[in-house]
Amino acid sequence: MLEERSSLGAIVSKIQRLNTVFSKSATTLIPLEALCDELCSILECNIFLFDTGGHIFTYSVADKFVCPYTERSLLKEELPQYYMELFNKNNESVTNIYEHQPWCSYEDVGNCLFSNRYYSIYPIFSNFEKVAGILFIRYETPFSESDKILCEYTCAIVTIEMLRQEQERIQRNSMEIARAKLGVRFLTFSEKKAARAVLQDIQWDKGEVFLNSIASKTYTTPSTVSAALQKLELASLIVTETRGVKGKYIELINPNLRNELEVM
């Protein structure tokens, strides 16, 4: 009983260490990078947060487990295919996979510089879809039950943060669509035609147009084209800059404008 209490106390103490990361954050965002650094310090292991394409977006590497090939992975910001294959095959956590004399995760290297490798992969789901994962790698010592609890706790935090970011993205996109709708609503029919022609003329959402040319294409006047651009710029949908004789540099800052102009 005393041993169980001691173990539970150790887990609680480690969770409290992780929670201090949030209190130190200057924003409402969960600092995933700082969270990984703290967990890396507690568990003495390498940690990689990655998406379903294998792109590493946050990581922390224990000093004693650094090698040139790990650095290669970090420079590319890609998780080795070795781990991605296991991640793709499983929709549940895979823990404490042991390799006595492991091969390097990179196919062209050979034996790993370290022996007795233990690693665990935890998938992260959003709306019943696997959207990311966390890889924990340690050498010499397996992950204990208390370690696994911390890993699961971290996964829960990351899941909550990713859901929050997704909700923010949806809200932000809805606001951008509403802003584009409102901006287009104040254009006359002729101004809509002119604005649509302008966007058709520029590539990669930025470029230079000539008012006379747009007016000729749309059977309007240069003043109509200029009025359309002024209204869209006032609505913070584009930015413009005068270039030479009747020329304008246009940059689209709200991509939803294209769709709204097509609804005529």
N, C-alpha and C positions, 0 to 999 in steps of 0.2 A: 504493500500500500504506500509506504514511504517512497519507494522507487517510482511508482506511478505519479505521485504528486510532484516529485522532483522533475520528472520528464515533462509533465504538463506545465510546470512552472517555466521550464526552459523554452517550451514552444511559445507560451504567452509572452515571455521576454523578447523573443525574436520577432514576433508579430508586432509588438510595441515598437521595436526598432524600425520596422518597415513603416509603421504608421507615422513616425516622426518625419518621414520624407514628405508627407502631405502637409504637415503643419509648417514646414520650412518653405513650401511653395508660395511664390508671390502672386499666383493666379489661381483660378478655380480649376484649371486643367490638372489632371493627374500626371505628374512628371515621370513618365515611363522610363526615361534614361536614368534618372536618379534612383528610381525604384530598382532597376536592374543592377545598378552599381552597389546598392545596399545589400541586395540579396546575394550578389556575387561575393561580397565581403563576408556575409553570414555563412553561406554554404561552401565557400571556397571552390567555386566551379565556374565554368564558362556558360554564359547565357546569351541566347540569340532569339529575338522576336522577328518573325518573318511572315510574309503573306503567302498565299497559295501558289504564287509564281516563283517562290524561293528568294524573293527580294528581302534583304535584311534591313529593317527600318530602325531597330534599336538593339544594342548589344552591350555586354560587359565581359571582359576577359580577365581571369585571375592571373596575376603576375607570374606565378610559378608554372602556368600552363600555356604560356605564349610560345609560339614557334613561327618560323617564316611562312609556313603554309597557311596558318590561321590568319596571318596578316594579309596574305593573298586574297583570302575569302572576304576580308573586311574591305580591302581596296576595291574589289569588284562589287561589293555589297550583295553578294549572292551566296546562298547556302549551298554547299556541295550536293550534287545529285544523290550521293550516297544516303544522305538523311532524307532528302525529299521523296525518294522512292518509298521509304518506310512511312513517312507522313501521309503520302497519298493512298497507301494501302489500308490505313487504319482510321476509323472515326472515333476511337476511344484512346485514352492515354496509354502509352507504352512506356513502362518504367524499368529502370535498372537493367538494361541490356548490357551484358558483360562480354568483353573481348580480352583475352589474356595477352596475346601478341597481335594487336590490331593492325590492319593495314591503314595507311593514311587515307583520309577521306578523298584525296585527290588521286585519280587513277594512275597518273604518271610518276608517282613519287616512290611507292613501295611501303616498307614498314613505317609505322608511326614512330615518332621520336620518344613517345611515352608508352608504357605498358599498363596493363590492367585498366582498360577504359570502361567506364560506366556511363551510360547516357539514357536520358528519358525525353520523350516528346509528348507534349500536351497540345491537342487541337483546341482551337477557339472557335465557337459558333456564334452566329448572329442570325436570328430568324430561321433557325434550323439548318443553316448553311455554314459549312466550314469556310471561314474567311482568313484564318491566320493560325499560327502555331508558335509554341515556345520550346526551344531545345536547351536542355541542361546537360553539360558534359563535365565529368570529373574523372580523375585518375587515382588509382590505388585504393580509394575508399568508396564503398557503395553508398547510395542514398538511403538513409534510415527512414523509419516511418515518420518521424518528426520532420525530416527534410521534405518528405512527400506532402505533408500537410502544408508546409510553407509554399511549395510549388503550386499546389491546388489553390491556395489563398491568392497567390500572385496571378494565376490564370483568371480567377474570378474578378480581380481588380482590373486586369487588362480588358476582359470582356465588357465590364461596365463602362470603361473609358471608351472603347471602340463603339459601343452602342450610343454613347453620348455624342461622340464625334459624328456618327452617321445621322443622328437626329438633327444636329446642328447643320450638317451639310444639306439635309432635306429642307430645313427651314430657310437656310440661306438661298437655296435654289428657288424656293417658292417666292421669296421676296424679290429676287432678280427677275423672275417671270412677270410678277405683278408690276414691277417698275417698267419693264419693257412694254407691257400692255398699255400702261398709263401714258407713256411717252408717245406711242403710236397713235393713241386716241386723239391727241391734239394736232395731228397732221391732217391737212386737207387731202382730198383724193389725189390731186396732182403732186403734192409733196410726198405722199406715200410712194407714188411711182418713181419719183426722182430719188428718194432714199433707197429704194430697192435696187435701182440701177447703179447707184454708188457702191453698194455692198457687193453687187455682182462684178464690179470692175476691180475691186481690191482683192488680193490673195493673202492667205494666212492672217486674215483679220486686220491687215494694215497695208497701206499703199497710198499712192498719189492719184488724184483724179483732176480733171479739168471741167469746170462748171459748164462751159459752152458745149463740150462734148456730151455731157450727161443731158443737158437741156435738149440737144438735137436728137438724142436717142429716144427721149421720152415725150417729145413734142410739147415741151414746157419752156420756161425761160430760165436764164441763169439766176435771176432773183428768186425764183421758186425753189431752185436747187439750194441756194444759199439759205433761204428761210428754213427749209427742211433740216439742213445740217445744224443751224443755230438752235432749233427746238430740241433736236436729239442731244446736242451737247449740253443744253441747259438741264435736260433730264438725266444727265450723267450716263448716257448710253454710248457715247463716242467722245473722242477728243479730236480736235482739228488744229491745223497749223497752216497758215498761209504760205504758199510756195510760188513765187513768181507771178506772172500775169494770169490771173483767174485760176491759178492752180491751188489745190488744197491737199495737204497730207492728212489722211484719215486713219484713226486707230479705233477699232471696235473694242469696247471694254465690257459690253454685256452681250454675249453670244446669242441670247434669247431674242435679240432684236430681229435677227434674220427670220426666224420662224413667225414672229408676229407680223412682219411685213408681207409674208407670203399669204396671210389670211386677208384677202382683199375682196 
